[in-house]
Amino acid sequence: MPPLEQALTRLLGAARVVHSRDALLAWECDGFTVHRSRPRAVVLPESTAEVQAVVRVLADARVPFVPRGAGTCLSGGPTAGRDAVVVDLARMRSVLQISTDDLYAVVQPGVVNLDLTRHVHAHGLHYAPDPSSQTVCTIGGNLAENSGGPHCFKYGMTTDHVLGALVVLPDGSLARLGDHAGARAPHGLDLLGLFCGSEGTFGIATEITVRLCPDQEEVRTLLAAFADMSSACRAVGDIVAAGLVPAALEILDQATIRAVEASVYRAGYPEDAAAVLLVEIDGPREVLAEEAAEVREFFARHGALSVEEAADAAERKRLWKGRKGAFGAMGRLNTDLYVLDGVVPRTRLEDALAGIAAIGERHGVLLTNVFHAGDGNLHPNISFDGRDADQTARAVAAGREILQLCVDLGGSISGEHGIGSEKLEHVPMMFSPADLEVMARVRSAWNPDDLCNPGKVLPTRSSCAESAKWPQIAARVLGEGGQ
Ligand SMILES: Cc1cc2nc3c(=O)[nH]c(=O)nc-3n(C[C@H](O)[C@H](O)[C@H](O)COP(=O)(O)OP(=O)(O)OC[C@H]3O[C@@H](n4cnc5c(N)ncnc54)[C@H](O)[C@@H]3O)c2cc1C
């Protein structure tokens, strides 16, 4: 066994250091299956002290390392190069403390998002950010990605719910960012704000303090079916323009509805509809009666074919089952799924969807759409066979054009899934070389030797040099000869 693996084994024991080629297959990619690479090794620490010890060994040996939660990322964030060691935090899954008075929880990073809500449910509390992967994804991954979810339209993204973090920096030292009182940076820079969304490139969070929200008195969930996508999009625009703030506003197109209905996530959605709009409102009972009537009025004004409202918790769960299971249902369409994450202003949703359909046709790819309509956060999904080079190339080319379209419509290349390795090449669509230089300087203050998750997020000199696959990025961003 090479000396590095021996040193790691001395720290954690043989069962928590994985280095056989076959076993490493499980860590070769995340949900973005276009980029695959088996890491050099995987370690499974169980405490902050173990993460520190591992990072010190790796930093001393100048071996790059990549934090990983559940690997549900859709942009290649936790995928490690062949020379890198994955620090898998899945075994750090304890809820360390909850305060039902001050409304916060302190958790280890491997705690699964939905498990935290289950843990505090009996106290009438929940953790609000709810990625559709919430049955699997971890709070550490959510923090690193600044994740969103259907209910983030009203409640905000992860950054609005994280109060503090204990972080092992890339040299093995510890930093405490923020605190449970929510006084993020009373007398200084908002380092927690910087860390949130840094995609595992600033260090490894080993304890995270998050806000807990009291459950609302009542929740009402309505599903409207429309004969065309434009009507569903206009209904969303009008609902928001009227000053209503639903907890969630989600749209699924017909291809998605049909995939869901043919799958184990079957939710009873009308298969003849061109689109369904799922609206959830929550708050005091009396207010909701009025709001539900208003929402119904907007449905009618835009010619809804049918409207269904959940009568109880079981029906609400059913209506959400199709939405939350939509990506899984697409496993029926082909072997691989490229989930895009563009954002457009809400008022440009119709234009964006028409443009996306045209791009899909031009590239001959199978496209479905399921998205956070209230935020203008689109998820065009391209189903393809990753074993077929031509199909993969067409999926990637269509994806690039779709993201360019989002930027051209005044939006961005990511609403919540991050840049990772997937969108490195697309970053210059949004940022000038000067912008990128500032971001690179901030990152190098945290991660001076670029050992922590190298080659991600910023197409800097080192990240471009990191991957021989993307020489064109170096040429475009750094100018020819940039290295
Ligand atoms: C079916 C499906 C639905 C999804 N729906 C949503 C959605 O609605 N909203 C949304 O925002 N995302 C969604 N995602 C994307 C994904 O679930 C989120 O990005 C999630 O936060 C990733 O968490 P994870 O535990 O899987 O992290 P991983 O995928 O393992 O890692 C993600 C990134 O975080 C870093 N990281 C992980 N743990 C730590 C840590 N402790 N410290 C520092 N860095 C760390 C990694 O290096 C990597 O860069 C979805 C994904 C799938 C597959």
The ligand as a Tripos MOL2 file, in Angstrom:
@<TRIPOS>MOLECULE
LIG
   53    58     1     0     0
SMALL
NO_CHARGES

@<TRIPOS>ATOM
      1 C1        -33.2590   14.2500   -7.8940 C.3       1 LIG1
      2 C2        -32.5210   15.5060   -7.5130 C.ar      1 LIG1
      3 C3        -33.2270   16.6430   -7.1860 C.ar      1 LIG1
      4 C4        -32.5600   17.8120   -6.8050 C.ar      1 LIG1
      5 N1        -33.2880   18.9110   -6.4600 N.ar      1 LIG1
      6 C5        -32.6450   20.0330   -6.0490 C.ar      1 LIG1
      7 C6        -33.3940   21.1870   -5.6600 C.ar      1 LIG1
      8 O1        -34.6330   21.2050   -5.6650 O.2       1 LIG1
      9 N2        -32.6950   22.2710   -5.2680 N.ar      1 LIG1
     10 C7        -31.3210   22.2830   -5.2380 C.ar      1 LIG1
     11 O2        -30.7360   23.3030   -4.8700 O.2       1 LIG1
     12 N3        -30.6080   21.2010   -5.6130 N.ar      1 LIG1
     13 C8        -31.2190   20.0840   -6.0070 C.ar      1 LIG1
     14 N4        -30.4870   18.9920   -6.3760 N.ar      1 LIG1
     15 C9        -29.0060   19.0420   -6.3530 C.3       1 LIG1
     16 C10       -28.3480   18.4990   -5.0520 C.3       1 LIG1
     17 O3        -29.2130   17.6230   -4.3730 O.3       1 LIG1
     18 C11       -27.9390   19.6490   -4.1180 C.3       1 LIG1
     19 O4        -26.8960   20.3990   -4.7110 O.3       1 LIG1
     20 C12       -27.4660   19.1600   -2.7310 C.3       1 LIG1
     21 O5        -27.2620   20.2450   -1.8850 O.3       1 LIG1
     22 C13       -26.1850   18.3370   -2.7710 C.3       1 LIG1
     23 O6        -26.0260   17.7450   -1.5040 O.3       1 LIG1
     24 P1        -25.1290   16.4370   -1.3190 P.3       1 LIG1
     25 O7        -25.1360   16.0740    0.1160 O.co2     1 LIG1
     26 O8        -25.5630   15.3850   -2.2500 O.co2     1 LIG1
     27 O9        -23.7060   17.0240   -1.7010 O.3       1 LIG1
     28 P2        -22.6410   16.4580   -2.7440 P.3       1 LIG1
     29 O10       -23.2980   16.2610   -4.0540 O.co2     1 LIG1
     30 O11       -21.9220   15.3070   -2.1860 O.co2     1 LIG1
     31 O12       -21.6400   17.6890   -2.8210 O.3       1 LIG1
     32 C14       -22.0430   18.9160   -3.3560 C.3       1 LIG1
     33 C15       -20.9090   19.9310   -3.1950 C.3       1 LIG1
     34 O13       -20.7640   20.2350   -1.8340 O.3       1 LIG1
     35 C16       -19.4330   20.0000   -1.3990 C.3       1 LIG1
     36 N5        -19.5680   19.5280   -0.0190 N.ar      1 LIG1
     37 C17       -20.3080   18.4870    0.4170 C.ar      1 LIG1
     38 N6        -20.2580   18.4140    1.7520 N.ar      1 LIG1
     39 C18       -19.4660   19.4260    2.1710 C.ar      1 LIG1
     40 C19       -19.0170   19.8850    3.4350 C.ar      1 LIG1
     41 N7        -19.3830   19.2840    4.5770 N.pl3     1 LIG1
     42 N8        -18.1940   20.9470    3.4890 N.ar      1 LIG1
     43 C20       -17.8130   21.5860    2.3640 C.ar      1 LIG1
     44 N9        -18.2120   21.2010    1.1390 N.ar      1 LIG1
     45 C21       -19.0280   20.1310    1.0420 C.ar      1 LIG1
     46 C22       -18.8550   19.0260   -2.3990 C.3       1 LIG1
     47 O14       -17.4540   19.1570   -2.5260 O.3       1 LIG1
     48 C23       -19.5660   19.4340   -3.6790 C.3       1 LIG1
     49 O15       -18.8870   20.4800   -4.3150 O.3       1 LIG1
     50 C24       -31.1360   17.8170   -6.7840 C.ar      1 LIG1
     51 C25       -30.4240   16.6660   -7.1150 C.ar      1 LIG1
     52 C26       -31.1050   15.5210   -7.4820 C.ar      1 LIG1
     53 C27       -30.3000   14.2850   -7.8300 C.3       1 LIG1
@<TRIPOS>BOND
     1     1     2 1
     2     2     3 ar
     3     2    52 ar
     4     3     4 ar
     5     4     5 ar
     6     4    50 ar
     7     5     6 ar
     8     6     7 ar
     9     6    13 1
    10     7     8 2
    11     7     9 ar
    12     9    10 ar
    13    10    11 2
    14    10    12 ar
    15    12    13 ar
    16    13    14 ar
    17    14    15 1
    18    14    50 ar
    19    15    16 1
    20    16    17 1
    21    16    18 1
    22    18    19 1
    23    18    20 1
    24    20    21 1
    25    20    22 1
    26    22    23 1
    27    23    24 1
    28    24    25 2
    29    24    26 1
    30    24    27 1
    31    27    28 1
    32    28    29 2
    33    28    30 1
    34    28    31 1
    35    31    32 1
    36    32    33 1
    37    33    34 1
    38    33    48 1
    39    34    35 1
    40    35    36 1
    41    35    46 1
    42    36    37 ar
    43    36    45 ar
    44    37    38 ar
    45    38    39 ar
    46    39    40 ar
    47    39    45 ar
    48    40    41 1
    49    40    42 ar
    50    42    43 ar
    51    43    44 ar
    52    44    45 ar
    53    46    47 1
    54    46    48 1
    55    48    49 1
    56    50    51 ar
    57    51    52 ar
    58    52    53 1
@<TRIPOS>SUBSTRUCTURE
     1 LIG1         1 GROUP 0 **** ****
